[in-house]
Amino acid sequence: MENNNDDYWRANLRVAAILLIIWFTVSFGFGILLVEPLNKISFFGFKLGFWWAQQGAIFVFVILIFVYAGIMKRIDKKFGVDEEED
Amino acid sequence: MDVLTLTYLFVGGSFALYIGIAVWSRASSTEEFYIAGGHVHPIANGMATAADWMSAASFISMAGIIAFMGYDGTVYLMGWTGGYVLLALLLAPYLRKFGEFTVPDFIGSRYYSNTARVVAVISLILISFTYVAGQMRGVGIVFSNFLDVPIDVGVVIGMAVVFMYAVLGGMKGITYTQVAQYCVMIFAYLVPAIFISMLITGIPIPQLGLGAEVADGSGLTVLDKLDSTLVELGFGPYTDGNKATIDVFAITLALMIGTAGLPHVIVRFFTVPKVSDARKSAGYALLFIAVLYTTAPAVGAFARLNFIDTVQGSQYSTVDSWFKNWERVGLIGWLDKNNDGVIQYAPGAAFEGAPRYGSEIGASGERAILNTPTANDNEVYVDRDIMVLANPEIAGLPDWVIALVAAGGLAAALSTAAGLLLVISTSISHDLLKKTMAKGLSDRQELRYARISAAVAIAIAGYLGINPPGFVTQVVAFAFGLAAASLFPAILMGIFYKGMNKEGAITGMVVGLVFTFAYIFYFKFIAPADNNAEHWWFGISPEGIGALGALFNFTVAFVVSRFGKPVPGEVQKMVDNIRIPRAANPRSAPDTS
């Protein structure tokens, strides 16, 4: 059982790490560090860097959380650590 | 019906609704008072969290700040949303599994130390009182601007309403009132935004309107027109920022981890039934928040465009009536420097300091301003807050929309105030009394103390709202900086690093707290003249220093933990337990509730 829990924890950390890399890329990457080069690209009437900073990143944040909740539900089941339905 | 009657009707109606909900959802046990019994549906909790989170600052001030900061306003948009990703992925599920009532509870148990618990209570109280004073002030301002009631009376009415549902209903009462407040708030925010987007671009969705062409036949998009108009007037382009990249980075980071470390937000995730619900609920919370936060940049840009269109180059005698209405309230000022009767809008402050109005009337009929004029061409003073408050008037929307905005602003301020007051009262009754100073308290006694401390906290908050210590508006940075530098690292390491012992965690929290506090205090109060990039460490402003404080917290904690005693076995087991959703969960066991 101990091993199983360790594997579960590692799987969880891997998912969280990947999603946090995306989180960092869209906000600090596209919205702040790369904003000037991206602003040279036009996107639905926005400068692309400006769009990421003021709208795009927020949309991605929402999606990331739901993706995490969905994937974790599957991983919980796979490792048999999900909560019983009451 | 005139605007005032409509406003009384809307505000009165919404207050009656909140109080009705409070009476219906009265708390009868500490579990209900602290965490609404742990039975809140994830979607309801998401709405409540959104209302809890979005304060008077989000509703009233943010769009105006963005309107005048352009790209730099990004720090608030991303900073106040990105923290939810951290919360959902790194904190909320584990804290829910931990299954106790408060944030200091977790820190005290995980670091097996009442010292750690008390340090957490101190930062919680510092954070929450700073924050709540601003909310009570916001209530007062809405009352005085929309309902013709003195600010102080407005604060007292706000206190009475919060008292009703926070003291009676506790977390249970607050949760269901916040659900209602979210609906009022978001409706009040979207209606004018949609109207204005239609007026300017012909597109009813503000998020798309921001990227669309202006419907004036120029063929320019909203942002292009704004850029070129501003540049013509001598401003920098709207879509470029003035802040240094490192500062934008640091402020955004500090606001994000500060958000994830704010106790009144974290405890909301203690109220859902399951770990998986905590994850989902954070998603719903951010979705509901994003509805407002993606509308705000559109509102900001439209408002700036509208503002320049009506004001710049207009004769004062024939300018739109809203200009004069808000001048009467003192949120707009006009100083006709070249005596031509025409309003000139340009970069820089029109005069030194906040406006002081004289009793006489100027040559064009404007309120005379006594301040020393500055040398630049700008003649207009405008308080950023009017961008949301005056938007319906500027766009010529019907009276009921104006009344709606007043009810929305109050919903935003009251919901946040209630959430903050609740965490203050529970940290006193539960963490200081029950767990530290008076361990023998029965459930019933603890509940009574929780109600008493809520009442006292409301009284103090009200006092701070009526007599704002001059610095309240300056120190929002405190709340986020302190949460970022003290609570967030301690909780994170508690979950993800089993080897973190109490010595490391306590030193880390204290160092983070003291450093951040000292840095902000120095630049805001001791040497405000030095508050510029030349004197800042690494070019990071006081608003962003919490990011560095958090880094210090982590570093110091790791180093000190090497010299401390190893973590006891039962605490390591507890960490193992909170990492796994299933198994020994005290709250889902049938015999404890």
Interface residues (C-beta under 8 A of the other chain):
Chain A: N5 Y8 W9 N12 A16 L19 L20 W23 S27 F28 G31 I32 L33 V35 N39 F43 F44 G45 F46 K47 F50 W51 A53 Q54 Q55 A57 I58 F59 F61 V62 L64 I65 F66 Y68 A69 M72 K73 D76 G80 V81 D82 E83 E84 D86
Chain B: I66 Y71 G73 T74 L77 M78 T81 G82 Y84 V85 A88 L89 L90 P93 Q207 L208 L210 G211 A212 E213 T221 V222 L223 T239 T245 V248 F249 T252 L253 P273 K274 V275 S276 R279 K280 A282 G283 L286 L287 A290 Y293 T294 P297 D576 R579 I580 P581 R582 A583 N585 S588
